[in-house]
Amino acid sequence: MYLYRFEVILNSEVIPVVIAASEDEQAFQLVDVELEKYFLKQPDVEEISLYEKKKIRSGNGFVLHERETILNP
């Protein structure tokens, strides 16, 4: 099982999405599912980028800082 950190671009806004999944394809599908749940309908996604991937172990996690994105490194 892996912990995935995605960055989704909607209307030039970067939205971080964190997913737990066993493989990459499943993780990308779950991003769509979570976006639809959050926005109550599927938003117009410009781009989905895999930003980080980590094996799930005790103590693993991500820091989501507003300035650390693909658009603003």
Predicted model as a PDB file, atoms N, CA, C, CB and O in Angstrom, pLDDT in the B-factor column:
MODEL        1                                                                  
ATOM      1  N   MET A   1       0.858  -1.175   0.000  1.00 95.00           N  
ATOM      2  CA  MET A   1       0.000   0.000   0.000  1.00 95.00           C  
ATOM      3  C   MET A   1       0.899   1.231   0.000  1.00 95.00           C  
ATOM      4  CB  MET A   1      -0.974   0.002   1.232  1.00 95.00           C  
ATOM      5  O   MET A   1       1.932   1.281   0.669  1.00 95.00           O  
ATOM      6  N   TYR A   2       0.470   2.213  -0.770  1.00 95.00           N  
ATOM      7  CA  TYR A   2       1.234   3.455  -0.909  1.00 95.00           C  
ATOM      8  C   TYR A   2       0.369   4.659  -0.555  1.00 95.00           C  
ATOM      9  CB  TYR A   2       1.783   3.596  -2.342  1.00 95.00           C  
ATOM     10  O   TYR A   2      -0.859   4.613  -0.633  1.00 95.00           O  
ATOM     11  N   LEU A   3       1.035   5.718  -0.171  1.00 95.00           N  
ATOM     12  CA  LEU A   3       0.397   7.001   0.078  1.00 95.00           C  
ATOM     13  C   LEU A   3       0.825   7.919  -1.066  1.00 95.00           C  
ATOM     14  CB  LEU A   3       0.792   7.597   1.500  1.00 95.00           C  
ATOM     15  O   LEU A   3       2.017   8.149  -1.273  1.00 95.00           O  
ATOM     16  N   TYR A   4      -0.150   8.438  -1.804  1.00 95.00           N  
ATOM     17  CA  TYR A   4       0.101   9.271  -2.981  1.00 95.00           C  
ATOM     18  C   TYR A   4      -0.289  10.706  -2.688  1.00 95.00           C  
ATOM     19  CB  TYR A   4      -0.672   8.743  -4.207  1.00 95.00           C  
ATOM     20  O   TYR A   4      -1.321  10.971  -2.070  1.00 95.00           O  
ATOM     21  N   ARG A   5       0.536  11.615  -3.132  1.00 93.00           N  
ATOM     22  CA  ARG A   5       0.202  13.036  -3.052  1.00 93.00           C  
ATOM     23  C   ARG A   5       0.082  13.558  -4.480  1.00 93.00           C  
ATOM     24  CB  ARG A   5       1.282  13.844  -2.233  1.00 93.00           C  
ATOM     25  O   ARG A   5       1.054  13.568  -5.235  1.00 93.00           O  
ATOM     26  N   PHE A   6      -1.112  13.987  -4.831  1.00 95.00           N  
ATOM     27  CA  PHE A   6      -1.385  14.533  -6.157  1.00 95.00           C  
ATOM     28  C   PHE A   6      -1.590  16.032  -6.061  1.00 95.00           C  
ATOM     29  CB  PHE A   6      -2.618  13.859  -6.789  1.00 95.00           C  
ATOM     30  O   PHE A   6      -1.946  16.563  -5.009  1.00 95.00           O  
ATOM     31  N   GLU A   7      -1.358  16.700  -7.173  1.00 92.00           N  
ATOM     32  CA  GLU A   7      -1.742  18.094  -7.310  1.00 92.00           C  
ATOM     33  C   GLU A   7      -2.685  18.182  -8.501  1.00 92.00           C  
ATOM     34  CB  GLU A   7      -0.491  19.029  -7.490  1.00 92.00           C  
ATOM     35  O   GLU A   7      -2.346  17.770  -9.610  1.00 92.00           O  
ATOM     36  N   VAL A   8      -3.861  18.721  -8.256  1.00 94.00           N  
ATOM     37  CA  VAL A   8      -4.898  18.837  -9.274  1.00 94.00           C  
ATOM     38  C   VAL A   8      -5.052  20.316  -9.600  1.00 94.00           C  
ATOM     39  CB  VAL A   8      -6.259  18.211  -8.793  1.00 94.00           C  
ATOM     40  O   VAL A   8      -5.184  21.149  -8.704  1.00 94.00           O  
ATOM     41  N   ILE A   9      -5.033  20.630 -10.876  1.00 93.00           N  
ATOM     42  CA  ILE A   9      -5.200  22.023 -11.299  1.00 93.00           C  
ATOM     43  C   ILE A   9      -6.620  22.206 -11.833  1.00 93.00           C  
ATOM     44  CB  ILE A   9      -4.138  22.417 -12.384  1.00 93.00           C  
ATOM     45  O   ILE A   9      -7.030  21.574 -12.807  1.00 93.00           O  
ATOM     46  N   LEU A  10      -7.359  23.100 -11.155  1.00 90.00           N  
ATOM     47  CA  LEU A  10      -8.717  23.482 -11.533  1.00 90.00           C  
ATOM     48  C   LEU A  10      -8.752  24.995 -11.671  1.00 90.00           C  
ATOM     49  CB  LEU A  10      -9.772  22.982 -10.482  1.00 90.00           C  
ATOM     50  O   LEU A  10      -8.501  25.708 -10.699  1.00 90.00           O  
ATOM     51  N   ASN A  11      -9.050  25.486 -12.834  1.00 85.00           N  
ATOM     52  CA  ASN A  11      -9.130  26.942 -13.047  1.00 85.00           C  
ATOM     53  C   ASN A  11      -7.875  27.654 -12.543  1.00 85.00           C  
ATOM     54  CB  ASN A  11     -10.369  27.516 -12.342  1.00 85.00           C  
ATOM     55  O   ASN A  11      -7.975  28.678 -11.866  1.00 85.00           O  
ATOM     56  N   SER A  12      -6.714  27.131 -12.861  1.00 80.00           N  
ATOM     57  CA  SER A  12      -5.405  27.682 -12.462  1.00 80.00           C  
ATOM     58  C   SER A  12      -5.187  27.692 -10.956  1.00 80.00           C  
ATOM     59  CB  SER A  12      -5.261  29.088 -12.986  1.00 80.00           C  
ATOM     60  O   SER A  12      -4.298  28.393 -10.472  1.00 80.00           O  
ATOM     61  N   GLU A  13      -5.967  26.939 -10.212  1.00 85.00           N  
ATOM     62  CA  GLU A  13      -5.797  26.786  -8.769  1.00 85.00           C  
ATOM     63  C   GLU A  13      -5.271  25.377  -8.500  1.00 85.00           C  
ATOM     64  CB  GLU A  13      -7.145  27.045  -8.002  1.00 85.00           C  
ATOM     65  O   GLU A  13      -5.775  24.410  -9.072  1.00 85.00           O  
ATOM     66  N   VAL A  14      -4.272  25.252  -7.641  1.00 87.00           N  
ATOM     67  CA  VAL A  14      -3.686  23.956  -7.315  1.00 87.00           C  
ATOM     68  C   VAL A  14      -4.342  23.418  -6.040  1.00 87.00           C  
ATOM     69  CB  VAL A  14      -2.138  24.071  -7.141  1.00 87.00           C  
ATOM     70  O   VAL A  14      -4.365  24.087  -5.007  1.00 87.00           O  
ATOM     71  N   ILE A  15      -4.874  22.194  -6.136  1.00 89.00           N  
ATOM     72  CA  ILE A  15      -5.532  21.547  -5.005  1.00 89.00           C  
ATOM     73  C   ILE A  15      -4.772  20.266  -4.685  1.00 89.00           C  
ATOM     74  CB  ILE A  15      -7.041  21.249  -5.312  1.00 89.00           C  
ATOM     75  O   ILE A  15      -4.676  19.385  -5.540  1.00 89.00           O  
ATOM     76  N   PRO A  16      -4.222  20.137  -3.460  1.00 90.00           N  
ATOM     77  CA  PRO A  16      -3.549  18.896  -3.092  1.00 90.00           C  
ATOM     78  C   PRO A  16      -4.579  17.817  -2.764  1.00 90.00           C  
ATOM     79  CB  PRO A  16      -2.604  19.124  -1.894  1.00 90.00           C  
ATOM     80  O   PRO A  16      -5.595  18.091  -2.125  1.00 90.00           O  
ATOM     81  N   VAL A  17      -4.306  16.591  -3.205  1.00 93.00           N  
ATOM     82  CA  VAL A  17      -5.169  15.441  -2.905  1.00 93.00           C  
ATOM     83  C   VAL A  17      -4.254  14.309  -2.469  1.00 93.00           C  
ATOM     84  CB  VAL A  17      -6.059  15.022  -4.151  1.00 93.00           C  
ATOM     85  O   VAL A  17      -3.294  13.976  -3.164  1.00 93.00           O  
ATOM     86  N   VAL A  18      -4.553  13.715  -1.308  1.00 94.00           N  
ATOM     87  CA  VAL A  18      -3.766  12.606  -0.775  1.00 94.00           C  
ATOM     88  C   VAL A  18      -4.622  11.349  -0.811  1.00 94.00           C  
ATOM     89  CB  VAL A  18      -3.270  12.905   0.678  1.00 94.00           C  
ATOM     90  O   VAL A  18      -5.765  11.348  -0.352  1.00 94.00           O  
ATOM     91  N   ILE A  19      -4.051  10.270  -1.367  1.00 95.00           N  
ATOM     92  CA  ILE A  19      -4.774   9.020  -1.588  1.00 95.00           C  
ATOM     93  C   ILE A  19      -3.938   7.850  -1.070  1.00 95.00           C  
ATOM     94  CB  ILE A  19      -5.108   8.832  -3.097  1.00 95.00           C  
ATOM     95  O   ILE A  19      -2.718   7.837  -1.237  1.00 95.00           O  
ATOM     96  N   ALA A  20      -4.584   6.876  -0.446  1.00 95.00           N  
ATOM     97  CA  ALA A  20      -3.946   5.602  -0.097  1.00 95.00           C  
ATOM     98  C   ALA A  20      -4.462   4.554  -1.082  1.00 95.00           C  
ATOM     99  CB  ALA A  20      -4.250   5.183   1.406  1.00 95.00           C  
ATOM    100  O   ALA A  20      -5.671   4.369  -1.226  1.00 95.00           O  
ATOM    101  N   ALA A  21      -3.535   3.870  -1.759  1.00 96.00           N  
ATOM    102  CA  ALA A  21      -3.922   2.867  -2.756  1.00 96.00           C  
ATOM    103  C   ALA A  21      -2.783   1.873  -2.927  1.00 96.00           C  
ATOM    104  CB  ALA A  21      -4.281   3.536  -4.120  1.00 96.00           C  
ATOM    105  O   ALA A  21      -1.647   2.128  -2.526  1.00 96.00           O  
ATOM    106  N   SER A  22      -3.110   0.729  -3.535  1.00 96.00           N  
ATOM    107  CA  SER A  22      -2.101  -0.308  -3.715  1.00 96.00           C  
ATOM    108  C   SER A  22      -1.331  -0.185  -5.021  1.00 96.00           C  
ATOM    109  CB  SER A  22      -2.746  -1.650  -3.649  1.00 96.00           C  
ATOM    110  O   SER A  22      -0.255  -0.766  -5.159  1.00 96.00           O  
ATOM    111  N   GLU A  23      -1.873   0.571  -5.994  1.00 96.00           N  
ATOM    112  CA  GLU A  23      -1.166   0.747  -7.263  1.00 96.00           C  
ATOM    113  C   GLU A  23      -1.509   2.096  -7.877  1.00 96.00           C  
ATOM    114  CB  GLU A  23      -1.514  -0.389  -8.243  1.00 96.00           C  
ATOM    115  O   GLU A  23      -2.503   2.725  -7.515  1.00 96.00           O  
ATOM    116  N   ASP A  24      -0.664   2.530  -8.818  1.00 96.00           N  
ATOM    117  CA  ASP A  24      -0.795   3.869  -9.398  1.00 96.00           C  
ATOM    118  C   ASP A  24      -2.126   4.086 -10.108  1.00 96.00           C  
ATOM    119  CB  ASP A  24       0.331   4.117 -10.366  1.00 96.00           C  
ATOM    120  O   ASP A  24      -2.760   5.125  -9.923  1.00 96.00           O  
ATOM    121  N   GLU A  25      -2.556   3.131 -10.912  1.00 96.00           N  
ATOM    122  CA  GLU A  25      -3.805   3.283 -11.665  1.00 96.00           C  
ATOM    123  C   GLU A  25      -4.995   3.474 -10.735  1.00 96.00           C  
ATOM    124  CB  GLU A  25      -4.037   2.068 -12.562  1.00 96.00           C  
ATOM    125  O   GLU A  25      -5.858   4.316 -10.982  1.00 96.00           O  
ATOM    126  N   GLN A  26      -5.034   2.688  -9.667  1.00 97.00           N  
ATOM    127  CA  GLN A  26      -6.113   2.807  -8.688  1.00 97.00           C  
ATOM    128  C   GLN A  26      -6.072   4.184  -8.019  1.00 97.00           C  
ATOM    129  CB  GLN A  26      -6.008   1.687  -7.627  1.00 97.00           C  
ATOM    130  O   GLN A  26      -7.118   4.788  -7.779  1.00 97.00           O  
ATOM    131  N   ALA A  27      -4.875   4.678  -7.720  1.00 97.00           N  
ATOM    132  CA  ALA A  27      -4.733   5.978  -7.064  1.00 97.00           C  
ATOM    133  C   ALA A  27      -5.286   7.102  -7.943  1.00 97.00           C  
ATOM    134  CB  ALA A  27      -3.258   6.247  -6.729  1.00 97.00           C  
ATOM    135  O   ALA A  27      -5.998   7.978  -7.452  1.00 97.00           O  
ATOM    136  N   PHE A  28      -4.962   7.081  -9.244  1.00 95.00           N  
ATOM    137  CA  PHE A  28      -5.484   8.108 -10.152  1.00 95.00           C  
ATOM    138  C   PHE A  28      -7.013   8.043 -10.226  1.00 95.00           C  
ATOM    139  CB  PHE A  28      -4.876   7.941 -11.563  1.00 95.00           C  
ATOM    140  O   PHE A  28      -7.669   9.083 -10.278  1.00 95.00           O  
ATOM    141  N   GLN A  29      -7.584   6.846 -10.232  1.00 95.00           N  
ATOM    142  CA  GLN A  29      -9.046   6.716 -10.258  1.00 95.00           C  
ATOM    143  C   GLN A  29      -9.663   7.268  -8.985  1.00 95.00           C  
ATOM    144  CB  GLN A  29      -9.454   5.250 -10.443  1.00 95.00           C  
ATOM    145  O   GLN A  29     -10.723   7.893  -9.024  1.00 95.00           O  
ATOM    146  N   LEU A  30      -9.000   7.038  -7.853  1.00 96.00           N  
ATOM    147  CA  LEU A  30      -9.525   7.523  -6.577  1.00 96.00           C  
ATOM    148  C   LEU A  30      -9.454   9.041  -6.455  1.00 96.00           C  
ATOM    149  CB  LEU A  30      -8.767   6.887  -5.434  1.00 96.00           C  
ATOM    150  O   LEU A  30     -10.248   9.637  -5.728  1.00 96.00           O  
ATOM    151  N   VAL A  31      -8.518   9.672  -7.153  1.00 95.00           N  
ATOM    152  CA  VAL A  31      -8.475  11.142  -7.177  1.00 95.00           C  
ATOM    153  C   VAL A  31      -9.783  11.668  -7.757  1.00 95.00           C  
ATOM    154  CB  VAL A  31      -7.254  11.660  -8.009  1.00 95.00           C  
ATOM    155  O   VAL A  31     -10.386  12.583  -7.196  1.00 95.00           O  
ATOM    156  N   ASP A  32     -10.222  11.101  -8.870  1.00 93.00           N  
ATOM    157  CA  ASP A  32     -11.494  11.518  -9.476  1.00 93.00           C  
ATOM    158  C   ASP A  32     -12.661  11.304  -8.515  1.00 93.00           C  
ATOM    159  CB  ASP A  32     -11.744  10.746 -10.781  1.00 93.00           C  
ATOM    160  O   ASP A  32     -13.540  12.158  -8.403  1.00 93.00           O  
ATOM    161  N   VAL A  33     -12.670  10.178  -7.831  1.00 93.00           N  
ATOM    162  CA  VAL A  33     -13.741   9.870  -6.881  1.00 93.00           C  
ATOM    163  C   VAL A  33     -13.768  10.903  -5.755  1.00 93.00           C  
ATOM    164  CB  VAL A  33     -13.562   8.450  -6.301  1.00 93.00           C  
ATOM    165  O   VAL A  33     -14.832  11.411  -5.403  1.00 93.00           O  
ATOM    166  N   GLU A  34     -12.606  11.211  -5.195  1.00 93.00           N  
ATOM    167  CA  GLU A  34     -12.550  12.171  -4.089  1.00 93.00           C  
ATOM    168  C   GLU A  34     -12.918  13.578  -4.523  1.00 93.00           C  
ATOM    169  CB  GLU A  34     -11.170  12.177  -3.477  1.00 93.00           C  
ATOM    170  O   GLU A  34     -13.573  14.303  -3.774  1.00 93.00           O  
ATOM    171  N   LEU A  35     -12.508  13.978  -5.719  1.00 93.00           N  
ATOM    172  CA  LEU A  35     -12.892  15.294  -6.226  1.00 93.00           C  
ATOM    173  C   LEU A  35     -14.405  15.398  -6.401  1.00 93.00           C  
ATOM    174  CB  LEU A  35     -12.190  15.577  -7.556  1.00 93.00           C  
ATOM    175  O   LEU A  35     -15.011  16.414  -6.063  1.00 93.00           O  
ATOM    176  N   GLU A  36     -15.005  14.333  -6.935  1.00 91.00           N  
ATOM    177  CA  GLU A  36     -16.455  14.333  -7.132  1.00 91.00           C  
ATOM    178  C   GLU A  36     -17.187  14.400  -5.790  1.00 91.00           C  
ATOM    179  CB  GLU A  36     -16.890  13.078  -7.913  1.00 91.00           C  
ATOM    180  O   GLU A  36     -18.203  15.086  -5.670  1.00 91.00           O  
ATOM    181  N   LYS A  37     -16.674  13.689  -4.780  1.00 92.00           N  
ATOM    182  CA  LYS A  37     -17.301  13.748  -3.448  1.00 92.00           C  
ATOM    183  C   LYS A  37     -17.167  15.144  -2.838  1.00 92.00           C  
ATOM    184  CB  LYS A  37     -16.669  12.700  -2.507  1.00 92.00           C  
ATOM    185  O   LYS A  37     -18.110  15.651  -2.230  1.00 92.00           O  
ATOM    186  N   TYR A  38     -16.006  15.757  -2.998  1.00 91.00           N  
ATOM    187  CA  TYR A  38     -15.753  17.065  -2.397  1.00 91.00           C  
ATOM    188  C   TYR A  38     -16.578  18.164  -3.059  1.00 91.00           C  
ATOM    189  CB  TYR A  38     -14.274  17.406  -2.488  1.00 91.00           C  
ATOM    190  O   TYR A  38     -17.169  19.000  -2.376  1.00 91.00           O  
ATOM    191  N   PHE A  39     -16.617  18.160  -4.389  1.00 89.00           N  
ATOM    192  CA  PHE A  39     -17.306  19.218  -5.130  1.00 89.00           C  
ATOM    193  C   PHE A  39     -18.754  18.873  -5.476  1.00 89.00           C  
ATOM    194  CB  PHE A  39     -16.551  19.518  -6.395  1.00 89.00           C  
ATOM    195  O   PHE A  39     -19.449  19.690  -6.080  1.00 89.00           O  
ATOM    196  N   LEU A  40     -19.218  17.689  -5.108  1.00 85.00           N  
ATOM    197  CA  LEU A  40     -20.579  17.198  -5.335  1.00 85.00           C  
ATOM    198  C   LEU A  40     -20.888  16.912  -6.805  1.00 85.00           C  
ATOM    199  CB  LEU A  40     -21.568  18.198  -4.808  1.00 85.00           C  
ATOM    200  O   LEU A  40     -21.966  16.405  -7.115  1.00 85.00           O  
ATOM    201  N   LYS A  41     -19.977  17.224  -7.700  1.00 79.00           N  
ATOM    202  CA  LYS A  41     -20.028  16.821  -9.103  1.00 79.00           C  
ATOM    203  C   LYS A  41     -18.602  16.900  -9.631  1.00 79.00           C  
ATOM    204  CB  LYS A  41     -21.016  17.732  -9.946  1.00 79.00           C  
ATOM    205  O   LYS A  41     -17.747  17.558  -9.039  1.00 79.00           O  
ATOM    206  N   GLN A  42     -18.356  16.237 -10.728  1.00 80.00           N  
ATOM    207  CA  GLN A  42     -16.998  16.211 -11.270  1.00 80.00           C  
ATOM    208  C   GLN A  42     -16.610  17.596 -11.794  1.00 80.00           C  
ATOM    209  CB  GLN A  42     -16.882  15.156 -12.397  1.00 80.00           C  
ATOM    210  O   GLN A  42     -17.248  18.103 -12.716  1.00 80.00           O  
ATOM    211  N   PRO A  43     -15.565  18.220 -11.213  1.00 84.00           N  
ATOM    212  CA  PRO A  43     -15.135  19.538 -11.699  1.00 84.00           C  
ATOM    213  C   PRO A  43     -14.363  19.416 -13.013  1.00 84.00           C  
ATOM    214  CB  PRO A  43     -14.264  20.241 -10.643  1.00 84.00           C  
ATOM    215  O   PRO A  43     -13.959  18.320 -13.401  1.00 84.00           O  
ATOM    216  N   ASP A  44     -14.162  20.537 -13.690  1.00 88.00           N  
ATOM    217  CA  ASP A  44     -13.362  20.572 -14.920  1.00 88.00           C  
ATOM    218  C   ASP A  44     -11.885  20.591 -14.540  1.00 88.00           C  
ATOM    219  CB  ASP A  44     -13.727  21.817 -15.803  1.00 88.00           C  
ATOM    220  O   ASP A  44     -11.333  21.637 -14.199  1.00 88.00           O  
ATOM    221  N   VAL A  45     -11.262  19.434 -14.602  1.00 90.00           N  
ATOM    222  CA  VAL A  45      -9.868  19.278 -14.206  1.00 90.00           C  
ATOM    223  C   VAL A  45      -8.965  19.611 -15.389  1.00 90.00           C  
ATOM    224  CB  VAL A  45      -9.595  17.839 -13.694  1.00 90.00           C  
ATOM    225  O   VAL A  45      -9.121  19.043 -16.471  1.00 90.00           O  
ATOM    226  N   GLU A  46      -8.028  20.523 -15.189  1.00 92.00           N  
ATOM    227  CA  GLU A  46      -7.061  20.861 -16.227  1.00 92.00           C  
ATOM    228  C   GLU A  46      -5.924  19.841 -16.255  1.00 92.00           C  
ATOM    229  CB  GLU A  46      -6.504  22.277 -16.002  1.00 92.00           C  
ATOM    230  O   GLU A  46      -5.462  19.445 -17.325  1.00 92.00           O  
ATOM    231  N   GLU A  47      -5.475  19.417 -15.058  1.00 93.00           N  
ATOM    232  CA  GLU A  47      -4.329  18.513 -14.982  1.00 93.00           C  
ATOM    233  C   GLU A  47      -4.306  17.815 -13.627  1.00 93.00           C  
ATOM    234  CB  GLU A  47      -3.008  19.280 -15.217  1.00 93.00           C  
ATOM    235  O   GLU A  47      -4.652  18.411 -12.606  1.00 93.00           O  
ATOM    236  N   ILE A  48      -3.895  16.543 -13.624  1.00 94.00           N  
ATOM    237  CA  ILE A  48      -3.647  15.793 -12.390  1.00 94.00           C  
ATOM    238  C   ILE A  48      -2.201  15.327 -12.457  1.00 94.00           C  
ATOM    239  CB  ILE A  48      -4.652  14.570 -12.218  1.00 94.00           C  
ATOM    240  O   ILE A  48      -1.809  14.629 -13.393  1.00 94.00           O  
ATOM    241  N   SER A  49      -1.402  15.715 -11.455  1.00 94.00           N  
ATOM    242  CA  SER A  49       0.008  15.346 -11.428  1.00 94.00           C  
ATOM    243  C   SER A  49       0.319  14.576 -10.151  1.00 94.00           C  
ATOM    244  CB  SER A  49       0.904  16.597 -11.537  1.00 94.00           C  
ATOM    245  O   SER A  49      -0.087  14.972  -9.058  1.00 94.00           O  
ATOM    246  N   LEU A  50       1.039  13.480 -10.301  1.00 95.00           N  
ATOM    247  CA  LEU A  50       1.534  12.744  -9.139  1.00 95.00           C  
ATOM    248  C   LEU A  50       2.763  13.488  -8.630  1.00 95.00           C  
ATOM    249  CB  LEU A  50       1.873  11.239  -9.496  1.00 95.00           C  
ATOM    250  O   LEU A  50       3.764  13.594  -9.338  1.00 95.00           O  
ATOM    251  N   TYR A  51       2.692  13.995  -7.423  1.00 91.00           N  
ATOM    252  CA  TYR A  51       3.751  14.826  -6.865  1.00 91.00           C  
ATOM    253  C   TYR A  51       4.705  14.012  -6.007  1.00 91.00           C  
ATOM    254  CB  TYR A  51       3.157  15.958  -6.046  1.00 91.00           C  
ATOM    255  O   TYR A  51       5.919  14.204  -6.077  1.00 91.00           O  
ATOM    256  N   GLU A  52       4.160  13.090  -5.186  1.00 91.00           N  
ATOM    257  CA  GLU A  52       4.972  12.240  -4.317  1.00 91.00           C  
ATOM    258  C   GLU A  52       4.279  10.897  -4.135  1.00 91.00           C  
ATOM    259  CB  GLU A  52       5.216  12.920  -2.943  1.00 91.00           C  
ATOM    260  O   GLU A  52       3.055  10.792  -4.209  1.00 91.00           O  
ATOM    261  N   LYS A  53       5.091   9.874  -3.896  1.00 94.00           N  
ATOM    262  CA  LYS A  53       4.572   8.538  -3.621  1.00 94.00           C  
ATOM    263  C   LYS A  53       5.461   7.918  -2.550  1.00 94.00           C  
ATOM    264  CB  LYS A  53       4.531   7.649  -4.923  1.00 94.00           C  
ATOM    265  O   LYS A  53       6.684   7.892  -2.692  1.00 94.00           O  
ATOM    266  N   LYS A  54       4.844   7.412  -1.467  1.00 93.00           N  
ATOM    267  CA  LYS A  54       5.601   6.799  -0.380  1.00 93.00           C  
ATOM    268  C   LYS A  54       4.950   5.482   0.023  1.00 93.00           C  
ATOM    269  CB  LYS A  54       5.694   7.753   0.833  1.00 93.00           C  
ATOM    270  O   LYS A  54       3.725   5.359   0.029  1.00 93.00           O  
ATOM    271  N   LYS A  55       5.769   4.518   0.352  1.00 93.00           N  
ATOM    272  CA  LYS A  55       5.275   3.265   0.930  1.00 93.00           C  
ATOM    273  C   LYS A  55       4.692   3.609   2.300  1.00 93.00           C  
ATOM    274  CB  LYS A  55       6.424   2.169   1.040  1.00 93.00           C  
ATOM    275  O   LYS A  55       5.307   4.343   3.074  1.00 93.00           O  
ATOM    276  N   ILE A  56       3.516   3.080   2.595  1.00 92.00           N  
ATOM    277  CA  ILE A  56       2.892   3.380   3.884  1.00 92.00           C  
ATOM    278  C   ILE A  56       3.616   2.606   4.978  1.00 92.00           C  
ATOM    279  CB  ILE A  56       1.373   3.028   3.869  1.00 92.00           C  
ATOM    280  O   ILE A  56       3.667   1.376   4.972  1.00 92.00           O  
ATOM    281  N   ARG A  57       4.165   3.357   5.904  1.00 89.00           N  
ATOM    282  CA  ARG A  57       4.839   2.826   7.090  1.00 89.00           C  
ATOM    283  C   ARG A  57       4.459   3.721   8.257  1.00 89.00           C  
ATOM    284  CB  ARG A  57       6.407   2.760   6.899  1.00 89.00           C  
ATOM    285  O   ARG A  57       4.029   4.857   8.058  1.00 89.00           O  
ATOM    286  N   SER A  58       4.612   3.229   9.439  1.00 88.00           N  
ATOM    287  CA  SER A  58       4.334   4.027  10.628  1.00 88.00           C  
ATOM    288  C   SER A  58       5.206   5.285  10.616  1.00 88.00           C  
ATOM    289  CB  SER A  58       4.580   3.198  11.920  1.00 88.00           C  
ATOM    290  O   SER A  58       6.428   5.197  10.492  1.00 88.00           O  
ATOM    291  N   GLY A  59       4.590   6.420  10.742  1.00 86.00           N  
ATOM    292  CA  GLY A  59       5.318   7.681  10.793  1.00 86.00           C  
ATOM    293  C   GLY A  59       5.461   8.388   9.458  1.00 86.00           C  
ATOM    294  O   GLY A  59       5.964   9.511   9.429  1.00 86.00           O  
ATOM    295  N   ASN A  60       5.043   7.787   8.350  1.00 81.00           N  
ATOM    296  CA  ASN A  60       5.114   8.454   7.045  1.00 81.00           C  
ATOM    297  C   ASN A  60       3.973   9.453   6.893  1.00 81.00           C  
ATOM    298  CB  ASN A  60       5.071   7.419   5.901  1.00 81.00           C  
ATOM    299  O   ASN A  60       2.881   9.251   7.424  1.00 81.00           O  
ATOM    300  N   GLY A  61       4.236  10.518   6.171  1.00 81.00           N  
ATOM    301  CA  GLY A  61       3.205  11.506   5.913  1.00 81.00           C  
ATOM    302  C   GLY A  61       3.702  12.538   4.921  1.00 81.00           C  
ATOM    303  O   GLY A  61       4.804  12.415   4.386  1.00 81.00           O  
ATOM    304  N   PHE A  62       2.898  13.547   4.676  1.00 75.00           N  
ATOM    305  CA  PHE A  62       3.234  14.630   3.769  1.00 75.00           C  
ATOM    306  C   PHE A  62       3.014  15.950   4.475  1.00 75.00           C  
ATOM    307  CB  PHE A  62       2.400  14.555   2.474  1.00 75.00           C  
ATOM    308  O   PHE A  62       2.140  16.072   5.332  1.00 75.00           O  
ATOM    309  N   VAL A  63       3.810  16.931   4.111  1.00 78.00           N  
ATOM    310  CA  VAL A  63       3.580  18.306   4.545  1.00 78.00           C  
ATOM    311  C   VAL A  63       2.997  19.034   3.341  1.00 78.00           C  
ATOM    312  CB  VAL A  63       4.914  19.001   5.071  1.00 78.00           C  
ATOM    313  O   VAL A  63       3.598  19.048   2.267  1.00 78.00           O  
ATOM    314  N   LEU A  64       1.840  19.630   3.519  1.00 74.00           N  
ATOM    315  CA  LEU A  64       1.184  20.366   2.438  1.00 74.00           C  
ATOM    316  C   LEU A  64       1.320  21.851   2.731  1.00 74.00           C  
ATOM    317  CB  LEU A  64      -0.323  19.954   2.291  1.00 74.00           C  
ATOM    318  O   LEU A  64       0.563  22.415   3.521  1.00 74.00           O  
ATOM    319  N   HIS A  65       2.284  22.466   2.089  1.00 70.00           N  
ATOM    320  CA  HIS A  65       2.537  23.886   2.284  1.00 70.00           C  
ATOM    321  C   HIS A  65       1.998  24.645   1.080  1.00 70.00           C  
ATOM    322  CB  HIS A  65       4.054  24.167   2.489  1.00 70.00           C  
ATOM    323  O   HIS A  65       2.226  24.243  -0.061  1.00 70.00           O  
ATOM    324  N   GLU A  66       1.288  25.735   1.325  1.00 67.00           N  
ATOM    325  CA  GLU A  66       0.614  26.446   0.248  1.00 67.00           C  
ATOM    326  C   GLU A  66       1.546  26.944  -0.846  1.00 67.00           C  
ATOM    327  CB  GLU A  66      -0.133  27.595   0.809  1.00 67.00           C  
ATOM    328  O   GLU A  66       1.103  27.112  -1.982  1.00 67.00           O  
ATOM    329  N   ARG A  67       2.797  27.182  -0.554  1.00 61.00           N  
ATOM    330  CA  ARG A  67       3.708  27.698  -1.561  1.00 61.00           C  
ATOM    331  C   ARG A  67       4.464  26.594  -2.293  1.00 61.00           C  
ATOM    332  CB  ARG A  67       4.685  28.643  -0.924  1.00 61.00           C  
ATOM    333  O   ARG A  67       5.086  26.862  -3.321  1.00 61.00           O  
ATOM    334  N   GLU A  68       4.430  25.391  -1.804  1.00 55.00           N  
ATOM    335  CA  GLU A  68       5.151  24.292  -2.440  1.00 55.00           C  
ATOM    336  C   GLU A  68       4.212  23.547  -3.379  1.00 55.00           C  
ATOM    337  CB  GLU A  68       5.743  23.328  -1.379  1.00 55.00           C  
ATOM    338  O   GLU A  68       3.527  22.608  -2.973  1.00 55.00           O  
ATOM    339  N   THR A  69       4.188  23.972  -4.632  1.00 57.00           N  
ATOM    340  CA  THR A  69       3.357  23.327  -5.639  1.00 57.00           C  
ATOM    341  C   THR A  69       4.136  23.216  -6.939  1.00 57.00           C  
ATOM    342  CB  THR A  69       2.042  24.106  -5.855  1.00 57.00           C  
ATOM    343  O   THR A  69       5.224  23.776  -7.069  1.00 57.00           O  
ATOM    344  N   ILE A  70       3.590  22.512  -7.873  1.00 57.00           N  
ATOM    345  CA  ILE A  70       4.217  22.389  -9.175  1.00 57.00           C  
ATOM    346  C   ILE A  70       4.263  23.756  -9.862  1.00 57.00           C  
ATOM    347  CB  ILE A  70       3.462  21.364 -10.046  1.00 57.00           C  
ATOM    348  O   ILE A  70       5.241  24.076 -10.537  1.00 57.00           O  
ATOM    349  N   LEU A  71       3.218  24.556  -9.693  1.00 60.00           N  
ATOM    350  CA  LEU A  71       3.182  25.869 -10.340  1.00 60.00           C  
ATOM    351  C   LEU A  71       4.115  26.869  -9.688  1.00 60.00           C  
ATOM    352  CB  LEU A  71       1.781  26.413 -10.324  1.00 60.00           C  
ATOM    353  O   LEU A  71       4.642  27.758 -10.357  1.00 60.00           O  
ATOM    354  N   ASN A  72       4.329  26.728  -8.365  1.00 56.00           N  
ATOM    355  CA  ASN A  72       5.181  27.673  -7.610  1.00 56.00           C  
ATOM    356  C   ASN A  72       6.214  26.897  -6.795  1.00 56.00           C  
ATOM    357  CB  ASN A  72       4.315  28.579  -6.666  1.00 56.00           C  
ATOM    358  O   ASN A  72       6.041  26.759  -5.584  1.00 56.00           O  
ATOM    359  N   PRO A  73       7.277  26.387  -7.407  1.00 54.00           N  
ATOM    360  CA  PRO A  73       8.267  25.603  -6.647  1.00 54.00           C  
ATOM    361  C   PRO A  73       9.050  26.451  -5.662  1.00 54.00           C  
ATOM    362  CB  PRO A  73       9.231  24.922  -7.595  1.00 54.00           C  
ATOM    363  O   PRO A  73       9.914  25.934  -4.954  1.00 54.00           O  
TER     364      PRO A  73                                                      
ENDMDL                                                                          
END                                                                             
